Amino acid sequence: VLAAQELEGEFVEIEGEIFRRSDFKIVQSVPRDCQRIRYWDKASTAGDGCYSAGVLIAKDREGRIYIESVIRGQWSALERNKVIKDTCAADRAKYGGEVITYLEQEGAGSGKDVNEALIRELGEFEVYSDPAAASARVKVGGVLLPGDAKIRRASLFAAQVQAGNVHVLEAPWLYDFLEECCAFP
């Protein structure tokens, strides 16, 4: 889309397909008394390709959602697993073991095996596999897009964003997070 826009003059408003920056509420702090989960979308190509990302989400008693932390990078599988383990330890130190971690389970046949091995490695932490994430990616016009499962789940989140119910902590990762959300899918 960006290439068609820049090279061929076909101007398309990308932002707003699912998310708009203006719908996210930027906050300076997140209440301590919340339920927290961290969800990892895993990739495994060092320095290239897709990013691995671990997003810490908090939900308060009134149902407001907070994006509290985003850790992302292009790591090898070994590096990524170390980052996940270190993040679990940091989350435990900060929140006393209250953070539940979920790992995206890739759709390929080995996705289940990879997650089971990583969960064994993270045995001291509360970590679960998310098989609902498994879905094939699709290529449209030469662009690799997320599969249906990711788009369906993003739509549920988008409804909360559009309702003004999602707050994002002002932090160094904020710009990249909003850029990626607003370019989705």
N, C-alpha and C positions, 0 to 999 in steps of 0.2 A: 504494500500500500504506500509506504513512504517513498519507494523508488518511483512508482507511477506518479506520485505527487510531485516529486522533485524533478524527475527527468522528462515526464510527459505532460506536466501541467494539469494533471487531473487532481484537483484539490478536494480532499475528503476530510471531514472532521472525524478524527479517530476517537478523541475523547468523548465519552458519553455513550459509547456502544453498550456498556454495562455500568461503568462507574464514572462519576464526575468529581473532580477535586473539591468543588464547592459543597458537596454533600458530606464530606468527612469533616468532623469537628476536631480541631487541633486543641490539645490540652497540655498543661504544664506538669500535671501529676496524675497518677492513677490511685484510686482508693486502695488501701491495704486490705480491707475486708471484702475480698472478691474470690470467686472460684477461678482457677487458672488452669489452662492447658497450653502445651506447646506442640505445634504440629510441624512435622518435617516433610517437605517435598524434596525427595532425594534425586540428585544427579551424580555422575561420577567421572567427569572428564576434567582433568586438571587444566586450568587456565583457558578453557575453551568450552563452547557449547552452552548447555543449560546450566542454570545456577541451582545449587542446593539452597534451601531456605528453611529456617526454623522460626516460626512466628509464635510469640507468646501472647495469648489472648486471655483477657480477664473479663469476668461478667459480675456486675454488682447485684445487690439484692433487688434493685428496681428493674433489672434486666438490661441495663446499659452495657454495651460492649466496648472494651478498650483494647486497642492494639498497643501492647506495652513494650515489645522488643522484637526486632527483626535481625536475624543473623543470616547472612547469605554469602556464598562464595562459589568459586569454580574449583573444587577440590577433587583429588583422586578419591576412590572409595575408602582407602585407608585413612587419608587425612580427614575426610568427611566424618567417618565414624569416630575419630578422636575428637573432632569439634562437637559432635552430638554428645559424646560422653562428658566432655568438659562443660558443656552447656547444662546438661542434667545436674552435674555437681554444683555449678554456680546457681542454678535455679533452686536446688535443695538448700544451699547455704543462705540464700536470700529469703526463701519462703518456708523453710522448715519442712520440706518434703511434701508440700501441698500441691505442687505442679505435677499434673499427669501428662505424659508425653505420648504422642501418636506418631507412627511412622507410616508414610504412604507405602502401600504395597504395590509394586509395579505389576503390570498385567502379564508380563512374560512368564513362562513356566517356572523360571527360577525366582520370581519375585517373592513367593512365600518362603523359600529356603533362605534367601538373603535376609529377609526380615527376622526369621526365626534365629538365625545365627547372631544377628546384631542384638536382638532382645536378650539372648543368652549372655552376650558380652556386657550388656547393660543391666545385668541381674540385680544389682543393688538399688535400682530405680524402678518406679512404676511406669512401664512402657508397654504400649499395645500396638498391634499392627492394624492398619486400616485397609482391608481388602476392597472396600467400596470405591477406593480411589482407582482401582484397576480399570483402565479403558484405553483403547487404542488411540493414538494421535492420528490426526488426519491432515492431509496436504491439500490446500486449496490455492490454486493459482501460484504454485511454487512455494507457498508459505506454510510451514508446519504449525498447526494449531492444536490446542488442547482437545482431548476427547470429550465425549458427551458427559461423562461423570463429573469432570472438573467444571464444565460449563453449568450443569445443573446445580452443583454445590455453590458455585460463584453466584448464581442467580438468587439463592436463598440469602447469601450474605449481602448482595446488592440491595435486596428489599430492605434490609436493616439499615444499610448506608443511606438509601434514599429517604427513609423515614427519620433520619437524623439521630439514629440510635447508636452510631459507631463513632467512637472518639479515638484519636490517634495521638500518642505521646509525641511532643516535639523533641526530636532527637536527631543525631547525625544521619540516620538511615531513612528519615522521613521522606525526603525528596525522591530517592530511588523507589521506595515503597509506593508512593502515589503515582509515579511515572509508570511503574509496572501494572498497577491496578487499572489505570486509565487507558492503557494500551491493550488490556485484555479484551477479547481472546487473541 
